[in-house]
Amino acid sequence: MTDDDWGDDLTADVLADRYGLTVEAVEQVPMGTDTINRRVLTTDGQRLFVKEYASTADVNAARSAWDMSEFCRAADLPVPRVWPDRDGDLVALAEGSAWAVVDEAPGRVATGAMTVARAEHIGMVLGKMHRVLAGYPMPERVQQTRWHTEPVASAVARCGTALSLARRQGHGDLPQVRTQLALRRQDLLAHVGRLRAGLPQELVTQALHADFARPNMLVLTDVVTGIIDFRSAQAFPAWELGCAALDPRTVATSDQWPACATAMVSAYRSENPTLPLDEVIACGRIALLYMLFSFYGATAAEYELPHAAEADLKQHWQERQTSIRRLLDSLEDLEDALRTSMPLPGEHR
């Protein structure tokens, strides 16, 4: 029996014992870092997505994330249902692991850049979700804010750490990584001070999805059909808005990226007019700072990802590099466009 066969049988046993479901077929999904993911078809035609958590996973954090997911689904957001087990728990403990079972949502993760129409719909969904989550209890988990508070000298030192790690890993294109990290060091020293100086003095904090990025949205054409993989943390809405509006795949690969960002932020403002306007306009600046302080993807081997996931992470790093350059060149124009495009409270465009 192969490891996959053993895992399929284990999944069938857990679903029968903890959920009363009889499995017809199991297909492993070769993505994910802290979970083993499987698609399951039951004998009565249910199509489910099953997550088996690593033994080191924080079960309480997983429960918090699924609770937030259900809270948003109850508010008619496009969130797939999570199944409670026989004891009513959203995360089941069985066979030495934690498990979650979710309806398989329609749609797929988009692999290309956003269109303006899709960006607008994402903005509407995100605005509604932030408005709904403003009434959700503050999660224990706190989203990191290095982009806001970390000393520049510490981030510069991390450039050196990343390069040393790339050397130890035998990175396949070490000269390119060395050049990229040298440029990142220059950008941190040259731009962070002025970028931070343009931020509002206070930023709203609330409960958020905290990982509302392209891989965690399912779409059909230009419509969001599923929001998945809630992280559930307290964070700044302007940060999550900026990260979504300045999606690196779109900024790096599409000339329409300014129009996409403007359309998303304007639609967001229509659905969530309570976030202060200066924070809404600063979302692009925040996204740029976040990219500057992130080294995720500069090296990849330490994450021990499947081949497809590792390739996607390397692509993400390259796209962030391009996005930083484009945003540094165009930030003032983007913020001017956001100011002129914002709908008044109560106005829908």
Summary of the structure (lengths in Angstrom):
residues: 349
radius of gyration: 21.0
end to end distance: 58.2
largest distance: 62.9
contacts: 1128
relative contact order: 0.13
helix: 52%
strand: 15%
